[in-house]
Amino acid sequence: MSTSNRFAVRALCILWPSFLMAGVLEMLVFSVVDPGSLQWFGGAPVEWSSSAVYTLAFFVFWAVISTAGALTQMLITIPSDDDQPVRRSAPRWPQ
């Protein structure tokens, strides 16, 4: 498999589940929170339409979840068929 295809597969394996979970998280959050009653940290009301709040929240949720998935993908080291397996020595106790 070429490098660009491998990247595309990994990206889709991260973005698609995070898209679905962002939708689930959006439903859970906004079943409890009314976007019309949101306030900024200073106490001023958020003067955006409900659609704008839903859209922004969805993209923030999607970004956070996909970042977590990408970090997990980076930390996993599964050698592919083309790569040589990494040989690691067993940890040794100090003497």
Secondary structure, DSSP 8 states (H G I E B T S, - for coil): --HHHHHHHHHHHHHHHHHHHHHHHHHHHHTT--GGG-B-TTS-B--S-HHHHHHHHHHHHHHHHHHHHHHHHHH-----SSS------------
